[in-house]
Amino acid sequence: MSQILTQALGHWDYTLLLFLRVSSILLPSPIFGRKLVPSLIKTSFCIFLTYLFLLAFPFPEQGLVYETTLGYILLCVRELAFGFVLSFVVTMFFDLVYIAGHLIDTQVGFGIVSVYDIQNNSQVPMTGNLLNVVYLIVFFSVNGHLKWISILYSTFAKVPVGHVQISANLASAAVEAFSLSFLLAVMMAMPIIASGLILELAMGVMIRSVPQMNMFVIGIPVKILVCLLVLILTVPAMVAFSNTVFTDMFQSVERLFDTFGVLQ
């Protein structure tokens, strides 16, 4: 251990770049960077992973390629950009439950109801907050956090430290990931949206058949009851659907590797 620490101090530039990548990928992500976790624990975890990755990816014999301090700062900026982009994509896929929750609340009639989310420091839909809890439970139950660390490990093999190159395909890959996350959010909310539309159609037929019936008094409670019942019945399906979301999320992150570097 003392030998590794001595080499880390001797190659401080490489060690710092490695630490910047680890921290920029983990800390902004909604998985390891939650605000309820003390900063000391998060920083210590990043330092510990940096030490482990130093054992797996030793210092390059030829050293890092930079001539001036400005060149090294540019390398640091590239490492940070690499990590922040990956974390941003993961955040998009985690926030899709709030989009789905907003669509569901609007359909059910809970659009004006919201709860405060400490993680995002903002008001979020009530149903979205419930789905987020289910989402996190499923994520940790399928060892998604270990998969995320595994992806972090694979970044050093596919894009070596100090060799981050941003290509022109980054924007298109990010837009593709955003489009996919939004599509998955709509698919998650589709059962409740469809049931609400069918119920409104049925109420329209009833009000034509029985004009004396007050749909404003009867329709709203019935709509809330039916949509909540459909939501409860579709929770098992949403749990299974979450696995598909996680698979697409990790595939989108891995596709971003091609926009930053190639295997060397």
C-alpha positions in Angstrom: 0.0 0.0 0.0 2.8 2.4 0.9 4.4 1.7 -2.5 1.2 2.6 -4.3 0.9 5.8 -2.3 4.5 6.7 -3.1 3.9 6.1 -6.8 0.6 8.1 -6.6 2.5 11.1 -5.2 5.2 10.7 -7.8 2.6 10.6 -10.6 0.3 13.1 -9.0 -0.9 14.4 -12.4 -2.2 10.9 -13.4 -3.7 10.3 -10.0 -5.5 13.6 -10.0 -7.0 12.9 -13.5 -8.2 9.5 -12.3 -9.8 11.0 -9.2 -11.5 13.6 -11.3 -13.1 11.0 -13.5 -14.2 8.9 -10.6 -15.7 11.8 -8.7 -17.3 13.4 -11.8 -19.1 10.2 -12.7 -20.2 9.2 -9.2 -20.9 12.4 -7.3 -23.4 14.1 -9.7 -25.3 10.8 -10.3 -28.5 10.2 -8.5 -27.2 6.9 -7.3 -24.1 7.7 -5.2 -24.4 11.5 -5.1 -27.6 11.8 -3.0 -27.7 14.8 -0.8 -28.7 12.8 2.3 -25.3 11.1 2.2 -22.6 13.1 4.0 -20.0 14.7 1.8 -17.2 13.1 3.8 -18.5 9.6 3.0 -18.9 10.4 -0.7 -15.4 11.9 -1.0 -13.9 9.0 1.0 -15.6 6.5 -1.3 -14.2 8.3 -4.4 -10.7 8.2 -2.9 -11.1 4.5 -2.1 -12.2 3.7 -5.6 -9.3 5.8 -7.0 -6.9 3.7 -5.0 -8.4 0.5 -6.3 -8.3 1.7 -9.9 -4.7 2.6 -9.5 -4.0 -1.0 -8.7 -6.0 -2.1 -11.8 -4.7 0.6 -14.2 -1.0 1.4 -13.3 0.7 4.5 -14.2 1.6 4.7 -18.0 5.3 4.2 -18.7 5.3 7.0 -21.3 3.5 9.4 -19.0 0.8 11.8 -19.8 1.1 13.9 -23.0 1.0 17.6 -22.1 3.6 20.4 -22.4 2.3 23.3 -20.3 0.1 23.8 -17.3 -2.6 25.0 -19.6 -2.4 21.7 -21.4 -2.8 19.8 -18.2 -5.8 21.9 -17.2 -7.4 21.0 -20.6 -6.9 17.3 -19.7 -8.7 17.9 -16.4 -11.5 19.7 -18.1 -11.9 16.8 -20.6 -12.0 14.2 -17.7 -14.7 16.3 -15.9 -16.7 16.7 -19.1 -16.5 13.0 -19.7 -17.8 12.2 -16.2 -20.5 14.9 -16.1 -22.0 13.7 -19.5 -22.3 10.1 -18.3 -23.8 11.2 -15.0 -26.2 13.5 -16.9 -27.5 10.6 -19.0 -28.1 8.5 -15.9 -29.9 11.4 -14.3 -32.2 11.7 -17.3 -33.2 8.1 -17.0 -33.8 8.4 -13.3 -35.9 11.6 -13.8 -38.2 9.9 -16.3 -40.3 8.7 -13.3 -41.1 12.3 -12.6 -42.2 12.9 -16.2 -44.4 9.8 -16.0 -45.7 10.9 -12.6 -46.6 14.3 -14.0 -48.5 12.7 -16.9 -50.3 10.4 -14.5 -51.2 13.1 -12.0 -52.6 15.3 -14.8 -54.7 12.5 -16.1 -56.0 11.4 -12.6 -56.6 14.9 -11.3 -53.7 15.4 -9.0 -51.9 18.0 -11.2 -52.0 20.7 -8.5 -50.6 18.3 -5.8 -46.9 18.1 -5.4 -44.3 17.1 -2.7 -40.9 18.5 -1.9 -37.9 16.4 -3.1 -34.7 17.0 -1.2 -32.6 15.4 -3.9 -33.7 17.7 -6.6 -34.5 20.6 -4.3 -37.8 21.2 -6.0 -41.4 20.3 -6.1 -42.1 16.9 -7.8 -45.4 15.2 -8.7 -46.9 13.0 -6.0 -47.1 9.9 -8.1 -43.7 10.6 -9.5 -42.3 10.5 -6.0 -44.0 7.2 -5.4 -42.6 5.7 -8.6 -39.2 7.0 -7.7 -39.2 5.0 -4.5 -40.2 1.8 -6.4 -37.6 2.7 -9.1 -34.8 2.9 -6.5 -35.8 -0.3 -4.8 -35.8 -2.2 -8.1 -32.5 -0.6 -9.1 -30.6 -1.8 -5.9 -32.4 -5.2 -5.9 -31.0 -6.0 -9.4 -27.5 -4.7 -8.3 -27.7 -1.7 -10.6 -25.3 0.2 -8.4 -22.7 -2.6 -8.9 -23.3 -2.4 -12.7 -22.7 1.4 -12.5 -19.3 0.8 -10.8 -18.5 -1.8 -13.4 -19.2 0.7 -16.1 -17.0 3.2 -14.3 -14.2 0.5 -14.4 -14.7 -0.2 -18.1 -14.3 3.5 -18.9 -10.6 3.3 -18.0 -10.2 0.4 -20.5 -12.1 2.0 -23.3 -11.1 5.6 -22.7 -7.7 5.7 -20.9 -6.9 8.5 -18.5 -5.6 11.5 -20.3 -6.9 10.3 -23.7 -10.4 11.8 -23.7 -11.3 13.1 -27.1 -14.7 14.7 -27.6 -16.1 14.0 -31.1 -18.8 15.6 -33.1 -21.2 12.7 -32.4 -21.6 13.7 -28.7 -24.6 15.9 -29.3 -26.5 13.4 -31.4 -25.8 10.6 -28.9 -27.1 12.8 -26.0 -30.2 13.7 -27.9 -30.8 10.1 -28.7 -30.5 9.2 -25.0 -32.9 12.0 -24.1 -35.5 10.9 -26.7 -35.3 7.4 -25.4 -35.8 8.4 -21.8 -38.8 10.6 -22.7 -40.3 7.7 -24.7 -39.9 5.3 -21.8 -41.6 7.9 -19.5 -44.6 8.0 -21.8 -44.7 4.2 -22.0 -44.6 4.0 -18.2 -47.6 6.3 -17.9 -49.5 4.9 -20.8 -51.7 2.4 -18.9 -53.1 5.1 -16.7 -53.4 7.6 -19.6 -55.3 5.0 -21.7 -57.6 4.0 -18.9 -58.4 7.7 -18.2 -59.2 8.3 -21.9 -61.4 5.2 -22.0 -63.2 6.3 -18.9 -63.8 9.8 -20.3 -65.3 8.2 -23.4 -67.6 6.1 -21.4 -68.7 9.1 -19.4 -69.4 11.0 -22.6 -71.7 8.2 -23.7 -73.4 8.1 -20.3 -74.1 11.8 -20.3 -75.6 11.6 -23.8 -77.8 8.7 -22.6 -78.7 10.3 -19.2 -78.5 14.1 -19.5 -79.8 14.5 -16.0 -76.7 12.9 -14.5 -74.2 15.4 -13.0 -70.9 14.2 -14.4 -68.9 16.8 -12.5 -70.1 15.3 -9.2 -69.8 11.7 -10.2 -67.2 11.7 -12.9 -64.2 13.1 -11.0 -64.3 10.7 -8.0 -64.9 7.7 -10.3 -62.0 8.8 -12.5 -59.7 9.1 -9.5 -60.8 5.7 -8.2 -60.4 3.9 -11.5 -57.0 5.5 -12.3 -55.7 4.7 -8.8 -56.9 1.1 -9.2 -55.2 0.8 -12.5 -52.0 2.3 -11.0 -52.0 -0.3 -8.2 -52.6 -3.2 -10.7 -49.8 -2.0 -12.9 -47.2 -1.7 -10.2 -45.9 -5.3 -10.8 -45.6 -4.5 -14.5 -43.8 -1.3 -13.8 -41.3 -3.2 -11.7 -40.6 -5.5 -14.7 -40.5 -2.5 -17.0 -37.9 -0.8 -14.8 -35.5 -3.6 -15.7 -35.9 -2.6 -19.3 -35.3 1.0 -18.4 -32.1 0.1 -16.6 -30.9 -2.0 -19.5 -31.5 0.9 -22.0 -29.8 3.3 -19.6 -26.6 1.4 -19.3 -26.6 0.8 -23.1 -27.0 4.5 -23.7 -24.1 5.2 -21.4 -21.9 2.7 -23.1 -22.7 4.1 -26.5 -21.4 7.4 -25.3 -17.9 5.9 -25.0 -17.6 6.0 -28.7 -18.0 9.8 -28.7 -15.1 10.3 -26.3 -12.5 7.8 -27.3 -11.6 4.5 -28.8 -10.0 1.4 -27.5 -6.2 1.7 -27.3 
